[in-house]
């Protein structure tokens, strides 16, 4: 037992250290190179400390770090953590490693909300309209899915899954229908959001996502013990006095809200909530009190790494992070399917 705890501590520490190192590397790398000494000097200045001995920096470097790269990285950390934790919760609730945050219509609802905002021309009035509409669309989609799956005060997992597929298909059709009437400029704007990316993120996006994402991760981590019991089976959970339907509803809605808050500022980014929790579960086991914090760190690390790779591999052009995560996650998804076909199980 002690060795298991030590292993978990080591893994969490390694993930945190890697996240810090990759974030620092991403901050200093790009068209405008910024040395680590200059980064430390900027940080010291922001903290009100004397940092002149750490390294000099130009106003251009300051502007690039403070107004472009730092908000982008912070949004990436928030989005990656949100998708990683939500994916871990969804896989636990559905007892399926192929479950992800979009399984009950979150992504489809967010896309529908975003396309409505674009089609109405609201995005030209304020940058907040698209993320707000995406957030509302995601939450309404989840509410409809859950209401359709509810019967006699119960929410069967398989029915919830099928309802999520049906709602996603319906909203996908509605989104496609609206797209056919859009002009070229608005169509390009929506598709740019749909691919998913962290470019052009500002401090406003950080502030918009930080509250719901951090609150959602905190609540889900607090409920990790209940999720451990729920994974054992509905009968076992009822035997220990757990209100199964209520806990499942809370987990689903908080995970959906966390995902929606992330997706609304980054666009649709796939495979983070699918790949990251499955890998972390292989490393640390199914104990969600450790699994969920690890998923938060690993999700942030994975997304920041993919974004940095997308910025550097074809510089000065960029490959959007949604494309990089798909190219990275799709092979692993196929590996899981192949493993299941061979009878290896869903370990």
Legacy VTK file of the C-alpha trace (Angstrom):
# vtk DataFile Version 3.0
C-alpha trace
ASCII
DATASET POLYDATA
POINTS 347 float
0.000 0.000 0.000
2.847 2.347 0.870
4.609 1.612 -2.407
1.396 2.345 -4.303
1.079 5.744 -2.597
4.732 6.499 -3.334
4.200 5.595 -6.981
1.175 7.887 -7.197
3.085 10.739 -5.574
5.981 10.273 -7.966
3.692 10.204 -11.014
1.846 13.359 -9.891
5.133 15.140 -9.200
6.513 14.115 -12.593
3.378 15.314 -14.383
3.512 18.647 -12.556
7.210 19.068 -13.308
6.758 18.177 -16.975
3.828 20.588 -17.271
5.948 23.394 -15.823
8.896 22.587 -18.077
6.792 22.327 -21.257
4.936 25.549 -20.402
8.230 27.383 -19.865
9.598 25.991 -23.128
6.439 27.000 -24.975
6.599 30.516 -23.509
10.121 31.098 -24.764
9.911 29.389 -28.147
8.517 30.816 -31.360
9.137 33.484 -33.957
10.332 35.752 -31.136
12.790 33.815 -28.978
12.799 34.662 -25.274
15.529 33.156 -23.044
14.669 31.623 -19.691
16.562 34.370 -17.853
14.336 36.990 -19.482
11.216 34.986 -18.610
12.295 34.840 -14.980
13.006 38.567 -14.989
9.498 39.280 -16.321
7.989 37.049 -13.645
10.023 38.768 -10.934
8.833 42.172 -12.165
5.187 41.063 -12.092
5.641 39.825 -8.534
7.200 43.136 -7.514
10.627 41.620 -7.012
13.976 42.825 -8.268
14.653 40.812 -11.401
17.161 42.970 -13.287
20.020 40.574 -12.484
18.150 37.634 -14.037
18.240 38.849 -17.628
17.316 41.763 -19.832
14.320 41.735 -22.154
12.898 44.025 -24.807
9.440 45.571 -24.974
8.691 43.314 -27.943
9.510 40.226 -25.879
7.396 41.536 -23.017
4.415 42.154 -25.317
4.717 38.720 -26.944
4.905 36.896 -23.609
2.309 38.859 -21.671
-0.304 39.523 -24.354
0.045 36.503 -26.675
1.786 33.433 -25.280
0.898 33.509 -21.587
-2.894 33.796 -22.111
-2.653 31.086 -24.759
-0.817 28.714 -22.421
-3.137 29.421 -19.488
-6.190 28.729 -21.666
-4.501 25.525 -22.840
-3.857 24.422 -19.254
-7.464 25.128 -18.256
-8.932 23.400 -21.329
-6.630 20.384 -21.099
-7.303 19.942 -17.386
-11.053 20.296 -17.878
-11.208 17.761 -20.710
-8.912 15.304 -18.894
-10.911 15.347 -15.652
-14.287 15.297 -17.430
-13.143 12.371 -19.545
-12.076 10.474 -16.427
-15.473 11.085 -14.842
-17.388 10.061 -17.968
-15.388 6.860 -18.319
-16.122 6.098 -14.679
-19.845 6.840 -14.909
-20.263 4.790 -18.098
-17.678 2.129 -17.082
-16.242 2.404 -20.572
-12.762 3.652 -21.568
-14.158 4.846 -24.906
-16.409 7.405 -23.220
-15.407 11.051 -23.535
-16.912 14.429 -22.521
-18.871 14.699 -25.759
-20.698 11.414 -25.332
-23.918 13.031 -24.036
-24.039 15.884 -26.519
-21.749 18.515 -24.996
-19.660 19.111 -28.133
-22.667 19.006 -30.455
-24.549 21.489 -28.284
-21.560 23.817 -28.093
-21.146 23.705 -31.877
-24.818 24.466 -32.394
-24.658 27.425 -30.005
-21.544 28.739 -31.712
-23.036 28.472 -35.202
-26.147 30.324 -34.041
-23.995 33.169 -32.713
-22.031 33.340 -35.963
-25.127 33.153 -38.180
-26.748 36.045 -36.301
-23.639 38.181 -36.737
-23.211 38.577 -32.986
-19.511 37.743 -33.031
-18.809 41.062 -34.764
-20.373 42.930 -31.832
-18.437 41.238 -29.025
-15.968 38.392 -28.558
-18.100 37.069 -25.697
-21.146 36.079 -27.765
-19.687 32.949 -29.346
-18.359 31.376 -26.101
-21.529 32.283 -24.197
-23.785 30.803 -26.891
-21.555 27.712 -27.040
-21.762 27.314 -23.267
-25.546 27.657 -23.230
-25.903 25.270 -26.182
-23.791 22.626 -24.455
-25.730 22.822 -21.196
-29.126 22.742 -22.919
-28.005 19.731 -24.959
-27.009 17.845 -21.804
-30.289 18.760 -20.084
-32.298 17.444 -23.033
-30.233 14.246 -23.161
-30.714 13.534 -19.462
-34.432 14.307 -19.574
-34.906 11.940 -22.518
-33.028 9.168 -20.714
-34.855 9.563 -17.401
-37.607 7.080 -16.583
-39.369 6.600 -13.266
-36.683 8.580 -11.484
-33.887 6.411 -12.897
-31.252 7.087 -15.553
-30.109 3.833 -17.203
-26.577 4.231 -18.498
-27.255 2.608 -21.865
-30.367 4.735 -22.427
-28.380 7.848 -21.556
-25.726 6.858 -24.052
-28.264 6.278 -26.827
-30.041 9.554 -26.014
-26.702 11.353 -26.233
-26.043 9.882 -29.671
-29.522 10.865 -30.890
-29.288 14.427 -29.556
-25.789 14.832 -31.025
-26.970 13.655 -34.444
-29.981 15.978 -34.338
-27.913 19.006 -33.351
-25.290 18.069 -35.936
-27.984 18.101 -38.610
-29.274 21.469 -37.367
-25.747 22.878 -37.410
-25.173 21.637 -40.963
-28.495 23.116 -42.045
-27.554 26.557 -40.717
-24.127 26.321 -42.369
-25.726 25.907 -45.799
-27.240 29.405 -45.538
-24.092 31.161 -44.291
-21.965 33.431 -46.407
-18.342 32.510 -47.011
-16.902 34.804 -44.338
-19.143 33.516 -41.532
-18.694 29.931 -42.697
-14.928 30.315 -42.444
-15.285 31.866 -38.992
-17.298 28.928 -37.692
-15.066 26.282 -39.255
-12.060 28.047 -37.725
-13.699 27.645 -34.301
-14.847 24.099 -35.042
-11.323 22.799 -35.656
-10.318 23.898 -32.158
-7.323 26.012 -31.299
-5.579 28.197 -28.749
-4.355 30.911 -31.095
-5.592 34.477 -30.587
-6.582 33.678 -26.996
-6.613 36.727 -24.731
-6.863 37.382 -21.013
-10.626 37.694 -21.435
-10.745 34.026 -22.458
-8.682 33.060 -19.413
-11.040 34.894 -17.059
-14.115 33.494 -18.826
-13.015 29.868 -18.424
-11.056 29.945 -15.160
-13.977 30.161 -12.725
-16.211 27.374 -14.100
-13.287 25.074 -14.946
-11.543 25.343 -11.581
-14.833 25.069 -9.688
-15.873 22.051 -11.771
-12.563 20.239 -11.267
-12.743 20.924 -7.519
-16.288 19.539 -7.217
-15.505 16.461 -9.321
-12.384 15.726 -7.278
-14.407 16.121 -4.088
-16.908 13.558 -5.444
-14.167 11.094 -6.446
-14.929 8.837 -3.481
-18.564 8.565 -4.588
-17.433 7.813 -8.140
-15.282 4.955 -6.802
-18.373 3.394 -5.241
-20.511 4.051 -8.323
-18.023 2.235 -10.561
-18.508 -0.936 -8.497
-22.112 -1.144 -9.666
-25.492 0.394 -8.937
-26.536 -2.349 -6.517
-23.329 -2.021 -4.485
-23.728 1.758 -4.369
-27.309 1.460 -3.115
-26.205 -1.091 -0.523
-23.957 1.488 1.148
-26.733 4.087 1.121
-25.607 6.196 -1.814
-28.309 8.135 -3.725
-27.200 6.722 -7.067
-29.391 8.817 -9.380
-28.554 12.073 -7.612
-24.792 11.426 -7.578
-24.825 10.353 -11.215
-26.747 13.499 -12.192
-24.352 15.734 -10.281
-21.313 14.064 -11.843
-22.750 14.313 -15.347
-23.834 17.948 -15.061
-20.642 19.154 -13.389
-18.490 17.278 -15.916
-20.601 18.698 -18.738
-20.373 22.236 -17.339
-16.600 21.887 -16.990
-16.306 20.612 -20.558
-18.607 23.318 -21.897
-16.598 26.047 -20.158
-13.461 24.680 -21.797
-14.902 24.123 -25.265
-16.508 27.555 -25.396
-13.091 29.301 -25.347
-11.097 26.829 -27.434
-13.501 25.328 -29.928
-14.011 21.608 -30.332
-10.851 19.707 -29.337
-11.132 15.950 -29.498
-9.366 12.936 -27.989
-7.959 14.694 -24.895
-10.794 13.402 -22.705
-10.529 9.970 -24.324
-6.805 9.242 -24.439
-5.515 10.952 -21.292
-7.769 9.260 -18.668
-7.210 5.836 -20.192
-3.413 6.183 -20.078
-3.451 7.580 -16.541
-5.711 4.726 -15.423
-3.132 2.253 -16.756
-0.401 4.024 -14.763
-2.199 4.705 -11.488
-5.184 2.382 -11.385
-8.885 3.188 -10.987
-8.715 5.132 -7.687
-10.423 8.368 -8.754
-9.146 10.439 -5.830
-5.718 10.139 -7.432
-6.851 9.567 -11.010
-8.728 12.858 -11.449
-5.915 15.208 -10.278
-3.514 13.222 -12.458
-5.897 13.568 -15.419
-5.964 17.333 -14.867
-2.168 17.575 -14.994
-1.816 15.094 -17.861
-4.599 16.723 -19.894
-2.968 20.139 -19.531
0.444 18.657 -20.390
-0.916 16.843 -23.448
-2.711 19.901 -24.825
0.182 22.315 -24.246
2.587 19.824 -25.850
0.327 19.417 -28.895
-0.105 23.183 -29.215
3.655 23.774 -28.998
4.263 21.066 -31.585
1.693 22.649 -33.886
3.411 26.025 -33.577
6.888 24.697 -34.303
6.555 21.863 -36.801
5.520 24.091 -39.734
6.802 27.478 -38.513
6.093 30.272 -39.275
2.700 28.707 -40.125
0.709 26.955 -37.390
-1.176 23.680 -37.231
-4.175 24.143 -34.949
-4.086 22.120 -31.773
-7.370 20.334 -32.572
-5.705 18.808 -35.631
-2.618 17.748 -33.662
-4.660 16.096 -30.893
-6.696 14.226 -33.513
-3.564 13.019 -35.314
-2.139 11.913 -31.974
-5.271 10.495 -30.378
-6.846 8.716 -33.345
-4.150 5.994 -33.578
-4.528 5.270 -29.859
-8.305 5.098 -30.261
-7.857 2.545 -33.055
-5.455 0.636 -30.832
-8.148 0.373 -28.137
-10.676 -0.879 -30.670
-8.229 -3.434 -32.026
-7.415 -4.612 -28.523
-11.109 -5.092 -27.753
-11.619 -7.061 -30.977
-8.834 -9.429 -29.989
-10.510 -10.051 -26.663
-7.985 -8.178 -24.583
-10.686 -6.365 -22.591
-10.912 -2.695 -21.698
-8.029 -2.484 -19.238
LINES 1 348
347 0 1 2 3 4 5 6 7 8 9 10 11 12 13 14 15 16 17 18 19 20 21 22 23 24 25 26 27 28 29 30 31 32 33 34 35 36 37 38 39 40 41 42 43 44 45 46 47 48 49 50 51 52 53 54 55 56 57 58 59 60 61 62 63 64 65 66 67 68 69 70 71 72 73 74 75 76 77 78 79 80 81 82 83 84 85 86 87 88 89 90 91 92 93 94 95 96 97 98 99 100 101 102 103 104 105 106 107 108 109 110 111 112 113 114 115 116 117 118 119 120 121 122 123 124 125 126 127 128 129 130 131 132 133 134 135 136 137 138 139 140 141 142 143 144 145 146 147 148 149 150 151 152 153 154 155 156 157 158 159 160 161 162 163 164 165 166 167 168 169 170 171 172 173 174 175 176 177 178 179 180 181 182 183 184 185 186 187 188 189 190 191 192 193 194 195 196 197 198 199 200 201 202 203 204 205 206 207 208 209 210 211 212 213 214 215 216 217 218 219 220 221 222 223 224 225 226 227 228 229 230 231 232 233 234 235 236 237 238 239 240 241 242 243 244 245 246 247 248 249 250 251 252 253 254 255 256 257 258 259 260 261 262 263 264 265 266 267 268 269 270 271 272 273 274 275 276 277 278 279 280 281 282 283 284 285 286 287 288 289 290 291 292 293 294 295 296 297 298 299 300 301 302 303 304 305 306 307 308 309 310 311 312 313 314 315 316 317 318 319 320 321 322 323 324 325 326 327 328 329 330 331 332 333 334 335 336 337 338 339 340 341 342 343 344 345 346
